[in-house]
Structures are given as C-alpha cells and as structure tokens.
C-alpha cells in the first residue's frame, strides 16, 4: 500500500476538519477514504462521517464521485501533473 495523496482541510470557523486519502493497493487498484470531523473548543475531535471507496484502475479513480469535492479536485490536479 502506497499513499499517493493526502489532504487535510479545516474550515474557517475551525470547527470542522475534512480529510481525503488516496492509496494505491498492491494489485494496482486504489482506495479512497474521506472523513469529516467535528472539532471542539477544547481540541477534541469526533469523526462524524467516513466513506471508503475502491477503484479498479486510474481511469475509474479519476471519474469517481469524490472528485466533485474541493479535495477531490485538488487530487485530480495533482494526479494529472504526476502522470
């Protein structure tokens, strides 16, 4: 497993954190994990949402539903530069 992209974003209010991780698996398929956390004033974080998706090829990965998000668009830009 090789992490090929990872991004963390905290909103301007500082009360939500969004993470996106794209991993290339041993069989050349890809795993995408999206998470959303609530951040409390005392620094605690509680995961509110997690979505895992698997894609069989890079072509499938680039048209996945996650690519419509802000972080997904960043991934597509970065992936295109490295290809």
CORPEPE-V715952 format. One record per run of one state. SS is the DSSP state (A for helix, B for strand, O for the rest). FROM is the first residue (numbers start at 1). TO is the last residue. If there is no record, write none. Layout:
SS&FROM&TO ; SS&FROM&TO
This chain:
O&1&1 ; B&2&10 ; O&11&15 ; B&16&24 ; O&25&29 ; B&30&39 ; O&40&44 ; B&45&55 ; O&56&57 ; A&58&62 ; O&63&64 ; A&65&68 ; O&69&69 ; A&70&82 ; O&83&83
